[in-house]
Amino acid sequence: MRSFFYLLTLGIVLCSFQKQSPVRIIFFGDSITQMGVDKDGYIWQMQQYLQDKKLTDRYELIGAGIGGNKVYDLYLRYEADVLAKRPDVVVIYIGVNDVWHKTTHGTGTDADKFERFYRALIEKMKNAGIKVVLATPAGIGEKKSNANPQDADLNRYSDIIRKLAGGYQLPLVDLRQLWQQYNEANNSNNDEKGILTTDRVHLNQTGNALVANAMLQALGIAPQAKNQ
């Protein structure tokens, strides 16, 4: 019920923007978003939906993803890559590298710092009058039943984002939950990649479609699926 209220509120907000200029939506994230503008990427697929539905005059989609970024990178480039572009809506889609790089690079972001930087980003956007949508990090590995090495951390960081969405009453695109549900239903061999990703993290065409559909629904551009 709470998620429905958030989405209804965002839908009303987006409708209020229907004027001479299109609603400008920035997707703020890491390499998943950087690749999202490429052919078959999730932003590319969203753009195709807009073209098919003849909605390109109503919405402008902008990808602002940089490979390797963590939440504090978004904080540092907020003015140049978000504020200067004067968006109406920003989707924050970050968290994979904050977890993943703890193992691969010996860096990452501690959970308490992750929450503080994320909260500071939300505050900056709210103070600028920008509508904010949050997205949980989908996954690092596709094995079922939390069998991937980083699953515990991903669940923890996703819970932080869910808490922030609840506290600020912001729409939430719970990609972590969708990822887990999809792999439980479709990963019959319990493979670590190849269902939604090419390499355990970066999305294949199916994974991008899953994200695109979830984003379109959360933004109120596409109708909610009947089973949601």
Secondary structure as UniProt FT lines:
FT   HELIX           2..16
FT   STRAND          23..29
FT   HELIX           31..34
FT   HELIX           35..37
FT   TURN            39..40
FT   HELIX           42..52
FT   TURN            53..54
FT   TURN            56..58
FT   STRAND          59..65
FT   TURN            67..68
FT   HELIX           71..76
FT   HELIX           78..81
FT   HELIX           83..85
FT   STRAND          89..93
FT   HELIX           96..104
FT   HELIX           111..127
FT   TURN            128..129
FT   STRAND          131..135
FT   TURN            145..146
FT   TURN            149..150
FT   HELIX           151..168
FT   STRAND          172..173
FT   HELIX           175..186
FT   TURN            188..189
FT   HELIX           205..218
FT   TURN            219..220
FT   TURN            226..227
//
